[in-house]
C-alpha cells in the first residue's frame, strides 16, 4: 500500500509542529467566540469589584433590567446578584433574524475578602448599571490609636 505525506512548509523546522497546533487551536477557539467573561453568551451581567480603604464597590451591567427584577443578598463574605433579564419580540407573528441580547434568569456570587456592614449597604441602579457600595465592617477598618505622653 502506498503511503502519502502532505507537504507542510511550516513543519520543516524544529518548531513547525507548534505552528500547526497554534493554527488549529485558533480555529477551534474562534468557533466559540470571545472567551472573556464580558463577551460570553448568556444573561449573566459583566461586573467589576473595587476596594477602597472604607468599602467595596461592585458594579454590574444590567441594561434593560428593571430594579424590581434585581435581587441583592449578602451572607457572610458573599454578595449575590440574581434576577431576570427579559427581552420580548415586538409581536406574536415575529420571526427572529438575530438574537444577540440574552434573556433569562441570572445569578452571580462574589466572594469579598472581608465582611461588610450589611446595615449600610447601598444599591443604586442608574443608566443600566447597578452599583453596590458596601462599607467594611467597623471592627475591620483600620483605626488610629492616639499615643499619650505620660
Residue, then its C-alpha position, 0 to 999 in steps of 0.5 A: x500500500x502506498x503511503x502519502x505525506x502532505x507537504x507542510x512548509x511550516x513543519x520543516x523546522x524544529x518548531x513547525x509542529x507548534x505552528x500547526x497546533x497554534x493554527x488549529x487551536x485558533x480555529x477551534x477557539x474562534x468557533x466559540x467566540x470571545x472567551x472573556x467573561x464580558x463577551x460570553x453568551x448568556x444573561x449573566x451581567x459583566x461586573x467589576x469589584x473595587x476596594x477602597x480603604x472604607x468599602x467595596x464597590x461592585x458594579x454590574x451591567x444590567x441594561x434593560x433590567x428593571x430594579x424590581x427584577x434585581x435581587x441583592x443578598x449578602x451572607x457572610x463574605x458573599x454578595x449575590x446578584x440574581x434576577x431576570x433579564x427579559x427581552x420580548x419580540x415586538x409581536x406574536x407573528x415575529x420571526x427572529x433574524x438575530x438574537x444577540x441580547x440574552x434573556x433569562x434568569x441570572x445569578x452571580x456570587x462574589x466572594x469579598x475578602x472581608x465582611x461588610x456592614x450589611x446595615x449600610x449597604x447601598x444599591x443604586x441602579x442608574x443608566x443600566x448599571x447597578x452599583x453596590x457600595x458596601x462599607x467594611x465592617x467597623x471592627x475591620x477598618x483600620x483605626x488610629x490609636x492616639x499615643x499619650x505622653x505620660 
